[in-house]
Amino acid sequence: MATLFHYACRSCRCDPFSLHPTSHPIVHAATLPVRCQGITLLELLMALAILAMLAAATPAVDQWISRNRATSEMLEMYRLVQYARSTAVHRNEVVTLCGSPDGALCSRDWHLPELLVFIDQNDNRLLDAGDTPLRRTRLPGGDWHWRASAGRDYLRFRSDGSAVEWGRLTQCPQHPRSATASQLVLNRVGRAYLKRVDRAQLAADGLCL
């Protein structure tokens, strides 16, 4: 009889009073009222509907997260450009900003992991002994393309805040479903602003292919 009690309690969610041996010592196990709880069809359908909605929303959420990350990284780059410009005005000197493979040499490749901001005293695009380093930072994530006047792959600010090189700095979309990309536009007077560019326009310009 004890075995039947144990089996009933393991199989269902039981009313403990109805199975208490001291309260009903003469009740047969076959007549015990066992209260069992299960999942209804309605609850099952609701659970399946919630799972279906979550599965459908996952790509959109992933795209939203990717776009917000790209926006944050572009704002970080914008602040660095503004820092280079304000430092040129404050120090009354030309300030250079470029990508670097080793923290010293300016390179044509802006996909490199580091960015340099420095005063290039001898104008050789190299942070050497006679130059003044201002900032050395990690490049924000993503695929970056700098298109500047005269085809130069660095940018400089004069002491009046104007840009020696002006152009567009593009961060390619990080999500395959993204229809637009972030772009920083720098004009001749040294003012920068951010905009969104269609992926089709980037392809027409030979970017982010």
Backbone as a printed PyTorch tensor [residue, N CA C, xyz], in Angstrom:
tensor([[[  0.8320,  -1.2080,   0.0000],
         [  0.0000,   0.0000,   0.0000],
         [  0.8590,   1.2460,   0.0000]],

        [[  1.9530,   1.2430,   0.7550],
         [  2.8670,   2.3730,   0.7720],
         [  3.4700,   2.6150,  -0.5960]],

        [[  3.6990,   1.4960,  -1.3290],
         [  4.2430,   1.6310,  -2.6850],
         [  3.2760,   2.3620,  -3.5870]],

        [[  1.9620,   2.0700,  -3.4520],
         [  0.9490,   2.7450,  -4.2440],
         [  0.8900,   4.2240,  -3.9070]],

        [[  1.0240,   4.5480,  -2.6250],
         [  1.0590,   5.9460,  -2.2010],
         [  2.2060,   6.6760,  -2.8840]],

        [[  3.3980,   6.0610,  -2.8160],
         [  4.5830,   6.7030,  -3.3920],
         [  4.4340,   6.8630,  -4.8990]],

        [[  3.8740,   5.8720,  -5.5780],
         [  3.6960,   5.9610,  -7.0270],
         [  2.7290,   7.0840,  -7.3920]],

        [[  1.6480,   7.2150,  -6.6110],
         [  0.6610,   8.2710,  -6.8880],
         [  1.2600,   9.6380,  -6.6840]],

        [[  2.0730,   9.8340,  -5.6980],
         [  2.6630,  11.1380,  -5.4230],
         [  3.7380,  11.4820,  -6.4290]],

        [[  4.4550,  10.4610,  -6.9320],
         [  5.4560,  10.7450,  -7.9400],
         [  4.8060,  11.0870,  -9.2650]],

        [[  3.6780,  10.4880,  -9.6080],
         [  3.0660,  10.6500, -10.9130],
         [  2.2810,  11.9380, -11.0360]],

        [[  1.6760,  12.4200,  -9.9610],
         [  0.7870,  13.5790, -10.0470],
         [  1.1040,  14.5520,  -8.9270]],

        [[  0.5360,  15.7100,  -9.0300],
         [  0.6160,  16.6990,  -7.9570],
         [ -0.5750,  16.4300,  -7.0370]],

        [[ -0.3180,  15.8690,  -5.8880],
         [ -1.3870,  15.2970,  -5.0680],
         [ -1.7700,  16.2160,  -3.9300]],

        [[ -2.9450,  15.9650,  -3.4280],
         [ -3.4070,  16.6160,  -2.1980],
         [ -2.7890,  15.8720,  -1.0350]],

        [[ -1.8830,  16.4970,  -0.2930],
         [ -1.1750,  15.7460,   0.7620],
         [ -2.1080,  15.2190,   1.8370]],

        [[ -3.2370,  15.8970,   2.0760],
         [ -4.1440,  15.4310,   3.1300],
         [ -4.8030,  14.1170,   2.7490]],

        [[ -5.1110,  13.9820,   1.4470],
         [ -5.8160,  12.7730,   1.0260],
         [ -4.9440,  11.5430,   1.0860]],

        [[ -3.6090,  11.7050,   1.1420],
         [ -2.7090,  10.5620,   1.1820],
         [ -2.0420,  10.3830,   2.5470]],

        [[ -2.4750,  11.1690,   3.5180],
         [ -1.8400,  11.0750,   4.8300],
         [ -2.2590,   9.7790,   5.4890]],

        [[ -1.3370,   8.8820,   5.8000],
         [ -1.7000,   7.5530,   6.3040],
         [ -2.3530,   7.5840,   7.6730]],

        [[ -1.9990,   8.5440,   8.5250],
         [ -2.5570,   8.5650,   9.8610],
         [ -3.9470,   9.1440,   9.8870]],

        [[ -4.3360,   9.9440,   8.8920],
         [ -5.6650,  10.5360,   8.8770],
         [ -6.7100,   9.5800,   8.3250]],

        [[ -6.3150,   8.7140,   7.4070],
         [ -7.2390,   7.7780,   6.7930],
         [ -6.6080,   6.3840,   6.7820]],

        [[ -6.4910,   5.8070,   7.9240],
         [ -5.7790,   4.5220,   7.9820],
         [ -6.5030,   3.3820,   7.3030]],

        [[ -7.8240,   3.4870,   7.1000],
         [ -8.5450,   2.3440,   6.5500],
         [ -8.9840,   2.5860,   5.1170]],

        [[ -8.5840,   3.7280,   4.5330],
         [ -8.9920,   4.0070,   3.1570],
         [ -8.1070,   3.2260,   2.2100]],

        [[ -8.6960,   2.5390,   1.2290],
         [ -7.9330,   1.7730,   0.2540],
         [ -7.2800,   2.6990,  -0.7530]],

        [[ -6.1160,   2.3350,  -1.2170],
         [ -5.3700,   3.1740,  -2.1640],
         [ -6.1430,   3.3870,  -3.4430]],

        [[ -6.9390,   2.3940,  -3.8720],
         [ -7.6640,   2.5210,  -5.1360],
         [ -8.7370,   3.5930,  -5.0770]],

        [[ -9.1980,   3.9600,  -3.8450],
         [-10.2740,   4.9530,  -3.7140],
         [ -9.7650,   6.3280,  -3.3480]],

        [[ -8.4540,   6.5020,  -3.2560],
         [ -7.9040,   7.7990,  -2.8710],
         [ -8.1560,   8.8300,  -3.9550]],

        [[ -8.6340,  10.0230,  -3.6140],
         [ -8.8370,  11.0780,  -4.6180],
         [ -7.5190,  11.7550,  -4.9470]],

        [[ -6.9680,  11.4980,  -6.0920],
         [ -5.6980,  12.0650,  -6.5100],
         [ -5.9630,  13.2440,  -7.4360]],

        [[ -5.4680,  14.4190,  -7.0690],
         [ -5.6510,  15.6140,  -7.8710],
         [ -4.4270,  15.8580,  -8.7500]],

        [[ -4.5580,  15.7200, -10.0340],
         [ -3.4550,  15.8970, -10.9670],
         [ -3.6710,  17.1560, -11.7940]],

        [[ -2.5800,  17.8550, -12.0920],
         [ -2.6310,  19.0520, -12.9230],
         [ -1.7750,  18.8500, -14.1610]],

        [[ -2.2760,  19.2420, -15.3490],
         [ -1.5390,  19.1480, -16.5960],
         [ -1.6570,  20.4350, -17.3780]],

        [[ -1.1650,  20.4410, -18.6020],
         [ -1.2280,  21.6200, -19.4580],
         [ -2.4200,  21.4840, -20.3990]],

        [[ -3.1900,  22.5470, -20.5300],
         [ -4.3590,  22.5160, -21.3990],
         [ -3.9520,  22.8120, -22.8370]],

        [[ -4.8590,  22.5310, -23.7590],
         [ -4.6010,  22.8040, -25.1680],
         [ -4.4230,  24.3000, -25.4100]],

        [[ -5.2190,  25.1180, -24.7160],
         [ -5.1100,  26.5760, -24.8740],
         [ -3.7370,  27.0770, -24.4320]],

        [[ -3.2410,  26.5600, -23.3080],
         [ -1.9190,  26.9690, -22.8230],
         [ -0.8240,  26.5340, -23.7940]],

        [[ -0.9740,  25.3620, -24.3690],
         [  0.0070,  24.8840, -25.3350],
         [  0.0320,  25.7740, -26.5730]],

        [[ -1.1540,  26.1430, -27.0660],
         [ -1.2350,  27.0100, -28.2440],
         [ -0.6440,  28.3910, -27.9610]],

        [[ -0.8900,  28.9080, -26.7680],
         [ -0.3230,  30.2120, -26.3990],
         [  1.1980,  30.1490, -26.3520]],

        [[  1.7450,  29.0850, -25.7970],
         [  3.2000,  28.9360, -25.7320],
         [  3.8120,  28.8530, -27.1260]],

        [[  3.1490,  28.0980, -28.0180],
         [  3.6490,  27.9900, -29.3910],
         [  3.5730,  29.3280, -30.1190]],

        [[  2.5240,  30.0990, -29.8620],
         [  2.3930,  31.4180, -30.4950],
         [  3.4870,  32.3650, -30.0290]],

        [[  3.8180,  32.3250, -28.7410],
         [  4.8840,  33.1820, -28.2090],
         [  6.2300,  32.8030, -28.8140]],

        [[  6.4920,  31.5050, -28.9270],
         [  7.7400,  31.0550, -29.5360],
         [  7.8400,  31.4930, -30.9970]],

        [[  6.7170,  31.4270, -31.7120],
         [  6.7150,  31.8420, -33.1170],
         [  7.0010,  33.3350, -33.2470]],

        [[  6.4210,  34.1430, -32.3520],
         [  6.6720,  35.5940, -32.3930],
         [  8.1240,  35.9220, -32.0740]],

        [[  8.7000,  35.2190, -31.1130],
         [ 10.1040,  35.4530, -30.7720],
         [ 11.0180,  35.0710, -31.9290]],

        [[ 10.7130,  33.9720, -32.5950],
         [ 11.5350,  33.5500, -33.7390],
         [ 11.4520,  34.5630, -34.8760]],

        [[ 10.2630,  35.1270, -35.0980],
         [ 10.1100,  36.1120, -36.1670],
         [ 10.7920,  37.4330, -35.8300]],

        [[ 10.8470,  37.7730, -34.5420],
         [ 11.4070,  39.0610, -34.1370],
         [ 12.9260,  39.0390, -34.0230]],

        [[ 13.5390,  37.8660, -33.9640],
         [ 14.9850,  37.7790, -33.7420],
         [ 15.8110,  38.5180, -34.7950]],

        [[ 15.5510,  38.3580, -36.1180],
         [ 16.3490,  39.1090, -37.1030],
         [ 16.2160,  40.6160, -36.9570]],

        [[ 15.0060,  41.1040, -36.6670],
         [ 14.8080,  42.5410, -36.5070],
         [ 15.5520,  43.0640, -35.2880]],

        [[ 15.5180,  42.3100, -34.1980],
         [ 16.2390,  42.7220, -32.9890],
         [ 17.7410,  42.7330, -33.2460]],

        [[ 18.2340,  41.7130, -33.9360],
         [ 19.6620,  41.6410, -34.2550],
         [ 20.0860,  42.8210, -35.1240]],

        [[ 19.2510,  43.1920, -36.0770],
         [ 19.5490,  44.3310, -36.9430],
         [ 19.5350,  45.6290, -36.1510]],

        [[ 18.5910,  45.7570, -35.2390],
         [ 18.5040,  46.9580, -34.3980],
         [ 19.7470,  47.0970, -33.5160]],

        [[ 20.1970,  45.9940, -32.9340],
         [ 21.3990,  46.0220, -32.0880],
         [ 22.6170,  46.4120, -32.9210]],

        [[ 22.7310,  45.8450, -34.1240],
         [ 23.8580,  46.1540, -34.9980],
         [ 23.8800,  47.6240, -35.3850]],

        [[ 22.7150,  48.1800, -35.6990],
         [ 22.6520,  49.5920, -36.0990],
         [ 23.0170,  50.5050, -34.9420]],

        [[ 22.5610,  50.1950, -33.7400],
         [ 22.8950,  51.0180, -32.5800],
         [ 24.3800,  50.9410, -32.2450]],

        [[ 24.9760,  49.7790, -32.4320],
         [ 26.4170,  49.6520, -32.2110],
         [ 27.1850,  50.5020, -33.2150]],

        [[ 26.7570,  50.4580, -34.4890],
         [ 27.4240,  51.2540, -35.5190],
         [ 27.2830,  52.7440, -35.2430]],

        [[ 26.1130,  53.1620, -34.7710],
         [ 25.9020,  54.5770, -34.4400],
         [ 26.8270,  55.0080, -33.3130]],

        [[ 26.9750,  54.1620, -32.3040],
         [ 27.8590,  54.4700, -31.1870],
         [ 29.3070,  54.5960, -31.6490]],

        [[ 29.7360,  53.7000, -32.5440],
         [ 31.1130,  53.7420, -33.0390],
         [ 31.3500,  54.9730, -33.9180]],

        [[ 30.3530,  55.3570, -34.7170],
         [ 30.5010,  56.5560, -35.5380],
         [ 30.5680,  57.8080, -34.6690]],

        [[ 29.8070,  57.8620, -33.5990],
         [ 29.8760,  58.9990, -32.6790],
         [ 31.2540,  59.0790, -32.0110]],

        [[ 31.8310,  57.9230, -31.7320],
         [ 33.1880,  57.8990, -31.1740],
         [ 34.1920,  58.4870, -32.1690]],

        [[ 34.0340,  58.1370, -33.4430],
         [ 34.9070,  58.6880, -34.4750],
         [ 34.6730,  60.1950, -34.6460]],

        [[ 33.4260,  60.6040, -34.5920],
         [ 33.0920,  62.0370, -34.7050],
         [ 33.7560,  62.8390, -33.5860]],

        [[ 33.7160,  62.3190, -32.3770],
         [ 34.3510,  63.0150, -31.2470],
         [ 35.8620,  63.1220, -31.4440]],

        [[ 36.4730,  62.0900, -32.0420],
         [ 37.9070,  62.1400, -32.2810],
         [ 38.2530,  63.2070, -33.3250]],

        [[ 37.4530,  63.3060, -34.3750],
         [ 37.6720,  64.3440, -35.3870],
         [ 37.5090,  65.7270, -34.7680]],

        [[ 36.5000,  65.9060, -33.9380],
         [ 36.2850,  67.1860, -33.2770],
         [ 37.4410,  67.5260, -32.3380]],

        [[ 37.9770,  66.4950, -31.6900],
         [ 39.1280,  66.7120, -30.8040],
         [ 40.3300,  67.2060, -31.6010]],

        [[ 40.5960,  66.5840, -32.7660],
         [ 41.7330,  66.9990, -33.5920],
         [ 41.5580,  68.4510, -34.0470]],

        [[ 40.3620,  68.8190, -34.4220],
         [ 40.1170,  70.1880, -34.8950],
         [ 40.2690,  71.2090, -33.7590]],

        [[ 39.6610,  70.9330, -32.6210],
         [ 39.7400,  71.8800, -31.5040],
         [ 41.1660,  72.0140, -30.9800]],

        [[ 41.9390,  70.9280, -31.0370],
         [ 43.3290,  70.9860, -30.5950],
         [ 44.1660,  71.8360, -31.5420]],

        [[ 43.8910,  71.7450, -32.8420],
         [ 44.6100,  72.5800, -33.8110],
         [ 44.3640,  74.0630, -33.5370]],

        [[ 43.1340,  74.4100, -33.2150],
         [ 42.8030,  75.8080, -32.9140],
         [ 43.4410,  76.2310, -31.5980]],

        [[ 43.3520,  75.3890, -30.6040],
         [ 43.8660,  75.7290, -29.2780],
         [ 45.3910,  75.8680, -29.2750]],

        [[ 46.0800,  74.9980, -29.9860],
         [ 47.5400,  75.0260, -30.0150],
         [ 48.1020,  75.9060, -31.1330]],

        [[ 47.2110,  76.3490, -32.0170],
         [ 47.6330,  77.2020, -33.1380],
         [ 48.6540,  76.4780, -34.0280]],

        [[ 48.3940,  75.1930, -34.2770],
         [ 49.2750,  74.3810, -35.1070],
         [ 48.4360,  73.4200, -35.9440]],

        [[ 49.0590,  72.8520, -36.9850],
         [ 48.3880,  71.8600, -37.8180],
         [ 48.3930,  70.5140, -37.0870]],

        [[ 47.2210,  69.8910, -37.0180],
         [ 47.0810,  68.6000, -36.3370],
         [ 46.6790,  67.5450, -37.3670]],

        [[ 47.3290,  66.3860, -37.2980],
         [ 47.1010,  65.2870, -38.2360],
         [ 46.3400,  64.1540, -37.5510]],

        [[ 45.4060,  63.5590, -38.2880],
         [ 44.6850,  62.3720, -37.8400],
         [ 44.7930,  61.3210, -38.9370]],

        [[ 45.2150,  60.1100, -38.5610],
         [ 45.3890,  59.0510, -39.5640],
         [ 45.3180,  57.6770, -38.9230]],

        [[ 45.1640,  56.6560, -39.7860],
         [ 45.2570,  55.2760, -39.3400],
         [ 46.7110,  54.8470, -39.2630]],

        [[ 46.9910,  53.8980, -38.3910],
         [ 48.3860,  53.4820, -38.2090],
         [ 48.4740,  51.9930, -37.8810]],

        [[ 49.4700,  51.2920, -38.4600],
         [ 49.6490,  49.8750, -38.1370],
         [ 50.4550,  49.6470, -36.8610]],

        [[ 51.2380,  50.6540, -36.4640],
         [ 52.1650,  50.4460, -35.3580],
         [ 52.1900,  51.5820, -34.3390]],

        [[ 51.2950,  52.5490, -34.4660],
         [ 51.2840,  53.6690, -33.5330],
         [ 52.2890,  54.7450, -33.8520]],

        [[ 52.9240,  54.6790, -35.0260],
         [ 53.9140,  55.6750, -35.4020],
         [ 53.7540,  56.1260, -36.8500]],

        [[ 53.5140,  55.2020, -37.7490],
         [ 53.4660,  55.4950, -39.1710],
         [ 52.0290,  55.6570, -39.6510]],

        [[ 51.7700,  56.7440, -40.3880],
         [ 50.4600,  56.9130, -41.0270],
         [ 50.3690,  55.9930, -42.2290]],

        [[ 49.2520,  55.3430, -42.3950],
         [ 49.0810,  54.3860, -43.4750],
         [ 47.8550,  54.7310, -44.3100]],

        [[ 47.8580,  54.2430, -45.5470],
         [ 46.7000,  54.4160, -46.4100],
         [ 45.5300,  53.5370, -45.9650]],

        [[ 45.8060,  52.5480, -45.1670],
         [ 44.7910,  51.5830, -44.7620],
         [ 44.1100,  52.0350, -43.4700]],

        [[ 42.8630,  52.4950, -43.5810],
         [ 42.1010,  52.8990, -42.4000],
         [ 41.4330,  51.7080, -41.7250]],

        [[ 41.6890,  50.5000, -42.2040],
         [ 41.1570,  49.3170, -41.5500],
         [ 42.0880,  48.8570, -40.4270]],

        [[ 43.1670,  49.5740, -40.2410],
         [ 44.1430,  49.2030, -39.2230],
         [ 43.5690,  49.4450, -37.8310]],

        [[ 44.1430,  48.7820, -36.8270],
         [ 43.5190,  48.8190, -35.5030],
         [ 43.6770,  50.1170, -34.7330]],

        [[ 44.5670,  51.0280, -35.1680],
         [ 44.8230,  52.2150, -34.3510],
         [ 44.6410,  53.5090, -35.1400]],

        [[ 44.3590,  54.5800, -34.4040],
         [ 44.2820,  55.9280, -34.9550],
         [ 45.2520,  56.8150, -34.2010]],

        [[ 45.9150,  57.6960, -34.9360],
         [ 46.8760,  58.6230, -34.3460],
         [ 46.3910,  60.0520, -34.5120]],

        [[ 46.5570,  60.8420, -33.4760],
         [ 46.3660,  62.2910, -33.5490],
         [ 47.6580,  62.9100, -33.0190]],

        [[ 48.3220,  63.7020, -33.8740],
         [ 49.6060,  64.2650, -33.4530],
         [ 49.9180,  65.5280, -34.2600]],

        [[ 50.9040,  66.2810, -33.7790],
         [ 51.4050,  67.4600, -34.4850],
         [ 52.6400,  67.0370, -35.2650]],

        [[ 52.5140,  67.0340, -36.5670],
         [ 53.5710,  66.5510, -37.4530],
         [ 54.4890,  67.7270, -37.8160]],

        [[ 55.5240,  67.9390, -37.0150],
         [ 56.3770,  69.1210, -37.1670],
         [ 57.1010,  69.1580, -38.5110]],

        [[ 57.5650,  68.0080, -38.9890],
         [ 58.3190,  67.9730, -40.2500],
         [ 57.4630,  67.5090, -41.4350]],

        [[ 56.1720,  67.3220, -41.2030],
         [ 55.2210,  67.0180, -42.2720],
         [ 55.6140,  65.7680, -43.0740]],

        [[ 56.0290,  64.7080, -42.3580],
         [ 56.4350,  63.4800, -43.0500],
         [ 55.4780,  62.3130, -42.7970]],

        [[ 54.3100,  62.5990, -42.1950],
         [ 53.2820,  61.5930, -41.9010],
         [ 53.8080,  60.4750, -41.0070]],

        [[ 54.7280,  60.8400, -40.1480],
         [ 55.3350,  59.8690, -39.2530],
         [ 55.4820,  60.5030, -37.8730]],

        [[ 55.0190,  59.7940, -36.8660],
         [ 55.1720,  60.2670, -35.4910],
         [ 56.5790,  59.9170, -35.0290]],

        [[ 57.5020,  60.8590, -35.2190],
         [ 58.8960,  60.6000, -34.8540],
         [ 59.3040,  61.4850, -33.6870]],

        [[ 60.6240,  61.5620, -33.4530],
         [ 61.1380,  62.1980, -32.2390],
         [ 60.7850,  63.6740, -32.1410]],

        [[ 60.6820,  64.3700, -33.2450],
         [ 60.4240,  65.8000, -33.1840],
         [ 58.9560,  66.1790, -33.1340]],

        [[ 58.0530,  65.2150, -33.1730],
         [ 56.6170,  65.4900, -33.2180],
         [ 55.9860,  65.4350, -31.8300]],

        [[ 54.7690,  65.9400, -31.7640],
         [ 54.0450,  65.9710, -30.4920],
         [ 52.8670,  65.0140, -30.5540]],

        [[ 52.9280,  63.8730, -29.8660],
         [ 51.7760,  62.9610, -29.8540],
         [ 50.6540,  63.5440, -28.9980]],

        [[ 49.4330,  63.4370, -29.4920],
         [ 48.2830,  63.9540, -28.7670],
         [ 47.3480,  62.8480, -28.2910]],

        [[ 47.0830,  61.9160, -29.1750],
         [ 46.1980,  60.8140, -28.7900],
         [ 46.4710,  59.6060, -29.6760]],

        [[ 46.4290,  58.4650, -29.0420],
         [ 46.5690,  57.1860, -29.7380],
         [ 45.4590,  56.2820, -29.2210]],

        [[ 44.5820,  55.8570, -30.1120],
         [ 43.3960,  55.1300, -29.6750],
         [ 43.0930,  53.9780, -30.6080]],

        [[ 42.2990,  53.0540, -30.1120],
         [ 41.8820,  51.9160, -30.9180],
         [ 40.7990,  52.3510, -31.8990]],

        [[ 40.8650,  51.8310, -33.0940],
         [ 39.8560,  52.1260, -34.0990],
         [ 38.5550,  51.4240, -33.7340]],

        [[ 37.4230,  52.1560, -33.7420],
         [ 36.1400,  51.4970, -33.4600],
         [ 35.8860,  50.3690, -34.4610]],

        [[ 35.1070,  49.3840, -34.0410],
         [ 34.8450,  48.2310, -34.8910],
         [ 34.1820,  48.5900, -36.2070]],

        [[ 34.2850,  47.6950, -37.1710],
         [ 33.6430,  47.9320, -38.4590],
         [ 34.6520,  48.1380, -39.5750]],

        [[ 34.1190,  48.3030, -40.7770],
         [ 34.9140,  48.4970, -41.9870],
         [ 34.8230,  49.9700, -42.3820]],

        [[ 35.9500,  50.7030, -42.3220],
         [ 35.9690,  52.1450, -42.5330],
         [ 36.6420,  52.4940, -43.8680]],

        [[ 36.1150,  53.5350, -44.5240],
         [ 36.6970,  54.0320, -45.7740],
         [ 36.7460,  55.5630, -45.7210]],

        [[ 37.9540,  56.1120, -45.9120],
         [ 38.1370,  57.5550, -45.9300],
         [ 38.4140,  58.0060, -47.3620]],

        [[ 37.5340,  58.8320, -47.9220],
         [ 37.7000,  59.3910, -49.2560],
         [ 37.9170,  60.8920, -49.1070]],

        [[ 39.1140,  61.3600, -49.4490],
         [ 39.4630,  62.7570, -49.1950],
         [ 39.8730,  63.4650, -50.4700]],

        [[ 39.9550,  64.7870, -50.3730],
         [ 40.4390,  65.5970, -51.4890],
         [ 41.8780,  65.2120, -51.8100]],

        [[ 42.2310,  65.2980, -53.0850],
         [ 43.5680,  64.9610, -53.5720],
         [ 43.9320,  63.5030, -53.3240]],

        [[ 42.9590,  62.6570, -52.9920],
         [ 43.2040,  61.2390, -52.8070],
         [ 44.0340,  60.9000, -51.5930]],

        [[ 44.1440,  61.7970, -50.6370],
         [ 44.9690,  61.5360, -49.4520],
         [ 44.2080,  60.6910, -48.4380]],

        [[ 44.9610,  59.8590, -47.7270],
         [ 44.3460,  58.9300, -46.7870],
         [ 44.5770,  59.3320, -45.3380]],

        [[ 44.7820,  60.5990, -45.1010],
         [ 44.8810,  61.1590, -43.7610],
         [ 44.1190,  62.4670, -43.8130]],

        [[ 43.9190,  63.0780, -42.6700],
         [ 43.2810,  64.3940, -42.6510],
         [ 44.0160,  65.2950, -41.6650]],

        [[ 44.0220,  66.5920, -42.0030],
         [ 44.7130,  67.5830, -41.1750],
         [ 43.8270,  68.8010, -40.9820]],

        [[ 44.0060,  69.4240, -39.8200],
         [ 43.3020,  70.6640, -39.5150],
         [ 44.3110,  71.7880, -39.3140]],

        [[ 43.9880,  72.9450, -39.8970],
         [ 44.8320,  74.1340, -39.7050],
         [ 44.5090,  74.7980, -38.3650]],

        [[ 45.3020,  75.8010, -38.0490],
         [ 45.1320,  76.4870, -36.7730],
         [ 43.8370,  77.2870, -36.6950]],

        [[ 43.2300,  77.5880, -37.8480],
         [ 41.9440,  78.3000, -37.8280],
         [ 40.7620,  77.3300, -37.8370]],

        [[ 41.0240,  76.0310, -37.7490],
         [ 39.9650,  75.0370, -37.7030],
         [ 39.5430,  74.5090, -39.0600]],

        [[ 40.0370,  75.0720, -40.1310],
         [ 39.6740,  74.5920, -41.4600],
         [ 40.4290,  73.2940, -41.7600]],

        [[ 39.9010,  72.5310, -42.7390],
         [ 40.4820,  71.2340, -43.0740],
         [ 41.4170,  71.3590, -44.2700]],

        [[ 42.6200,  70.8150, -44.1390],
         [ 43.5320,  70.7500, -45.2760],
         [ 43.0070,  69.7000, -46.2590]],

        [[ 42.5420,  68.5690, -45.7250],
         [ 41.8820,  67.5320, -46.5170],
         [ 40.4280,  67.4230, -46.0430]],

        [[ 39.5100,  67.3950, -46.9710],
         [ 38.1030,  67.2190, -46.6210],
         [ 37.5490,  66.0600, -47.4290]],

        [[ 36.4850,  65.4800, -46.9480],
         [ 35.9270,  64.3300, -47.6480],
         [ 34.8750,  63.6160, -46.8280]],

        [[ 34.7770,  62.2970, -47.0240],
         [ 33.7510,  61.4820, -46.3750],
         [ 34.3940,  60.2480, -45.7300]],

        [[ 34.0090,  60.0040, -44.5120],
         [ 34.4420,  58.8160, -43.7870],
         [ 33.2300,  57.9030, -43.6360]],

        [[ 33.2840,  56.7370, -44.2630],
         [ 32.1380,  55.8270, -44.3040],
         [ 32.4110,  54.5910, -43.4640]],

        [[ 31.4250,  54.2200, -42.6730],
         [ 31.4690,  52.9400, -41.9560],
         [ 30.4860,  51.9960, -42.6350]],

        [[ 30.9920,  50.9270, -43.1950],
         [ 30.1370,  49.9980, -43.9250],
         [ 29.1400,  49.3150, -42.9980]],

        [[ 27.9630,  48.9360, -43.5190],
         [ 26.9600,  48.2540, -42.6850],
         [ 27.5280,  46.9840, -42.0740]],

        [[ 27.2240,  46.7720, -40.8020],
         [ 27.7150,  45.5950, -40.1090],
         [ 26.7320,  44.4330, -40.1560]],

        [[ 25.5170,  44.6920, -40.6120],
         [ 24.5030,  43.6380, -40.7000],
         [ 24.1070,  43.4530, -42.1610]],

        [[ 24.0060,  42.2170, -42.6350],
         [ 23.6950,  42.0000, -44.0570],
         [ 22.3410,  42.5490, -44.4890]],

        [[ 21.4080,  42.7380, -43.5550],
         [ 20.0950,  43.2610, -43.8940],
         [ 20.0190,  44.7850, -43.8210]],

        [[ 21.0740,  45.4340, -43.3540],
         [ 21.0510,  46.8910, -43.2220],
         [ 21.0210,  47.5300, -44.6100]],

        [[ 20.0860,  48.4510, -44.8110],
         [ 19.9450,  49.1190, -46.1030],
         [ 20.7610,  50.4000, -46.1840]],

        [[ 21.2470,  50.8920, -45.0360],
         [ 22.0010,  52.1500, -45.0110],
         [ 23.2810,  51.9840, -44.1970]],

        [[ 24.1670,  52.9700, -44.3410],
         [ 25.4220,  52.9940, -43.5870],
         [ 25.6190,  54.3880, -43.0000]],

        [[ 26.4620,  54.4620, -41.9740],
         [ 26.7970,  55.7450, -41.3560],
         [ 27.9310,  56.4100, -42.1290]],

        [[ 27.8480,  57.7250, -42.2340],
         [ 28.8930,  58.4640, -42.9430],
         [ 29.1520,  59.7950, -42.2380]],

        [[ 30.4370,  60.1090, -42.0690],
         [ 30.8540,  61.3950, -41.5260],
         [ 31.3580,  62.2410, -42.6870]],

        [[ 30.7750,  63.4120, -42.8540],
         [ 31.1480,  64.3140, -43.9400],
         [ 31.9050,  65.4980, -43.3420]],

        [[ 33.1040,  65.7480, -43.8850],
         [ 33.9480,  66.8510, -43.4290],
         [ 34.1050,  67.8590, -44.5720]],

        [[ 33.6920,  69.1140, -44.3270],
         [ 33.7890,  70.1100, -45.3940],
         [ 35.0710,  70.9380, -45.2660]],

        [[ 35.2430,  71.8980, -46.1660],
         [ 36.4940,  72.6600, -46.2260],
         [ 36.7610,  73.5010, -44.9850]],

        [[ 35.7140,  73.9910, -44.3900],
         [ 35.9140,  74.8410, -43.2060],
         [ 36.1550,  74.0120, -41.9460]],

        [[ 36.1470,  72.6850, -42.0880],
         [ 36.4730,  71.8120, -40.9640],
         [ 35.2840,  71.3420, -40.1590]],

        [[ 34.0980,  71.6600, -40.6190],
         [ 32.9030,  71.2330, -39.8980],
         [ 32.4910,  69.8330, -40.3480]],

        [[ 32.1470,  69.0120, -39.3640],
         [ 31.7580,  67.6270, -39.6420],
         [ 30.3050,  67.4110, -39.2430]],

        [[ 29.6260,  66.5840, -40.0070],
         [ 28.2660,  66.1930, -39.6540],
         [ 28.0550,  64.7460, -40.0960]],

        [[ 27.0530,  64.1220, -39.5040],
         [ 26.7660,  62.7110, -39.7650],
         [ 25.5230,  62.5700, -40.6330]],

        [[ 25.4990,  61.5290, -41.4470],
         [ 24.3560,  61.2580, -42.3110],
         [ 24.2510,  59.7690, -42.5490]],

        [[ 23.0860,  59.3550, -43.0930],
         [ 22.8660,  57.9710, -43.4940],
         [ 22.9070,  57.8880, -45.0130]],

        [[ 23.5380,  56.8330, -45.5320],
         [ 23.6970,  56.6550, -46.9730],
         [ 23.1500,  55.2850, -47.3640]],

        [[ 22.4070,  55.2390, -48.4730],
         [ 21.8640,  53.9750, -48.9600],
         [ 22.9920,  53.0460, -49.4110]],

        [[ 22.7740,  51.7590, -49.1930],
         [ 23.7690,  50.7630, -49.6070],
         [ 23.9930,  50.8060, -51.1200]],

        [[ 22.9220,  51.0880, -51.8740],
         [ 23.0550,  51.1580, -53.3290],
         [ 23.9880,  52.2840, -53.7380]],

        [[ 23.8890,  53.4290, -53.0480],
         [ 24.7730,  54.5550, -53.3610],
         [ 26.2230,  54.2190, -53.0240]],

        [[ 26.4280,  53.4960, -51.9350],
         [ 27.7920,  53.0790, -51.5810],
         [ 28.3770,  52.1680, -52.6490]],

        [[ 27.5530,  51.2490, -53.1410],
         [ 28.0310,  50.3480, -54.1970],
         [ 28.3890,  51.1200, -55.4600]],

        [[ 27.5880,  52.1520, -55.7700],
         [ 27.8730,  52.9720, -56.9550],
         [ 29.1870,  53.7280, -56.7910]],

        [[ 29.5450,  54.0550, -55.5610],
         [ 30.8130,  54.7520, -55.2910],
         [ 31.9750,  53.7870, -55.0950]],

        [[ 31.7090,  52.4990, -55.2260],
         [ 32.7760,  51.5170, -55.0550],
         [ 33.1170,  51.2380, -53.6200]],

        [[ 32.1920,  51.4770, -52.6980],
         [ 32.4420,  51.2680, -51.2700],
         [ 31.6070,  50.1020, -50.7410]],

        [[ 32.1380,  49.4480, -49.7360],
         [ 31.4030,  48.4090, -48.9800],
         [ 30.8790,  47.3030, -49.9110]],

        [[ 31.6860,  46.8890, -50.8590],
         [ 31.2510,  45.8570, -51.8000],
         [ 31.3890,  44.4690, -51.1990]]])
